[in-house]
Amino acid sequence: MKSQKVQLNNAGDFYNKSRQQTKGIATLTKPTGVVKYNLTNFRLQRILNNNTRNKSIALLGCFPEQSDADKAVVIFEKQAFRGSEVATESDQSGKQLLEKNCENNVKDTSLMSYFCSDLKGQTEFINDIYGSYQCIPPVELSGVKTTVIYPASQKHIEKYTICQQYIISESSELYEEITLPYISTSQHSLEWVYNILDHK
């Protein structure tokens, strides 16, 4: 079972997270005990940000089986395409990948291709040389990167909430008097950076 580190509490501390790949269950190991939450039980309260450019969405909600008071932030992000995912039998490397997948009789996601018998396509329109389709790839290629912050602090919620952006002209005096004090008092803990550097 894999173990990775995730940010869990308001102070920005990190704990080990043991991931179970079935039924969306994540086990969070704290010094005082073990907390389990099931992603399928997540209850949406509102959408914080729907970024159509980055193909990501940030959601605010909770895990009722744990606590109605503790907030959770869930971020879904569509992943970039890999070259192996568009392999076809017409090129040698793609043919070898597809043959290996068939020989093993196992759907290895690293060997799956969009151009296979499991691809479903619905024609939207065809105009001269142009065609538009709605394609549904194999389920093995439909995964999205998911990040969970639980329990999430108000700073986490503000971080992932869409906000109006402005361009301002800042002098050194304004930076010293306004910006720097704000940064010093509102930034998250950098403990996670030191954990990476220390290979924890």
N, C-alpha and C positions, 0 to 999 in steps of 0.2 A: 504494500500500500504506500503510495507516494505521500510525501509530507512537504508542505510549502508554508511560507510565512505570509500572513495577511494582516492588515491594519484593522484593529478591532475596537479599541476604546477611544474615549475622547482625548486622552493624553497622547495618543499616537503610538502607544506601546504595541509590540508585536507578539503574537503567540503562534504556536505551530498549528497548522490546519491539516488534518488528515482528510483526504478527499475520498469519498466512495463514489464510483462512477455510475451507480444504479440509483434510479428514483430521485435524483437530484438532492441527495442527502449530503450535507457537509458537517463534519465533526470538528468543533473548535475546542482546542485544549487550552484551558486557562490554569494558572497556578492553583486556583481554588476548586477546580472541578472541570467537568466537561459539559459543553452546551451544544445541542444539536438543533439544526433548523433544516426544514425541508423546503427546497425552492418552489416546489409545486404548491405549497401552502402560503406563498407570499401574497399579501393583500395590498393592492395598489391604492394609494391615497391621491396621488397626483403625478403628472409628468413634469419633471424638472426641466428637461431639455430634449428636444427632438432635432438632432443635427443631421439634416438630409445630405449635407456635403460629405461628412465623415461616415455616414451610414451607421450612426450610433444613437442610442436613446438612453436617457437617465431617468430612473423611476424612484419615487419616494413611497415607502409603504412600511409594513411591519410583518412580523411573523407571529400571528395570534397565539400559537401554541407556546411561544416563549414569553411574549409580553406585548400588550397593546400600547404600552407607553414608549418602549424602545423603538426608535426609528431605524429603518434599513434603507440603504441606497443600493439599487441594482442597476448596473450598466450593461446593456447589450450592444455588442459591436460586431458588425459583419467583417469577416476576415478577407484579406487579399487573396487573389487567385494564385495558385501554384502551377508551374509548367506541367507537372505530372497530371494535373486534373483535367487537362485538355488534350491528353495523348489520344491518338487514334491508331488504327491498325495500318494506316498508310505509311507511317514513319516507323523506322526500325525500332527505335527506343520505345515508342508507344506500343508497338506490337509485342515486344518482350514483356512490358509491364502487364498488358492485358492477358497474355498467355500465362504468366506466372500467377496471376490472380485466379485464373480458371483452374490451373493445375492444383493450387492449394485448396480450391473450393471454399475459400474464405474471403469475405469482402474486407480486405485490408484498405483502410481509408487512404493510405499512402499510394495505393495502386489503383484507386478508383478513378474513373474518367467521366466527364459530363456526357461524352459521346458513347453511350452504352444503351442497352435495351431498356434500362430502367428510366431513361430520360422521357419525360412527358412534355409535349408541346401543344400549345393552343394557338391557332392562327388568329392574329388580330386584324391584319390587313395585308394585301399584296398589291403593290402599285408599280407596274412596269418591272424594273430590275430590283426594286426594294421590297423587302418583306419584314414584317414585324410580328414577333411571336412572344407569348408568355410561356417560359420554360420552367418546369419544376424538376430540378436535378435529383439524383438519388439521395435518400435520407442521410447517407454517410457523408455527403458533401454539403449538407444544409446546416451544419453546426454554426453557432455564433459564439464569439468570445464573451464570457460573462464574468463580471466583477461584482462582488458583494462586499459592502461595508456595513458591518453590524456589530454592535450598535453604532449608529452614525451620529456624530455631534452636529450642532448647528453650523459649525464651520464647514463640515463635509457637505451639508445640504446646500449652503451658500455657494460652495465651490462648483457644484454640478448644476446649479440653477442658471438658466439663461438670463442674461442681463444686457441692458443697453450699453454699448461701447462708445467711448468718446476719445477724441484726440485733443490733448491739452499741451500747452507750452509751459514747461516746468523750469523754474530757475533753481539755482543751487540753494537759495534761501528757503524756497518752498519745500524742496526735498528735505532739508535739514529740520524744518519746523513741522511739516505735516506728514510727508510720505514715510520718512525713516521711522518716526515713532509708531506709525500705524503698522508698518512691516514688523517691527520689533515685538509688538504686543499681539499680533493676530496670526503670525505664521504657525504652521503645524510643527510638531516635533520632528527633528531630523534624525531621530534614533534609527529609523529604517535605513537611512543611508549608511550609517556606521555598521549596522548589521550586515549589509551587503559587503562592505569593505572588509569586515572581519570574518566573512564567510560563515555567518551564523545561520 
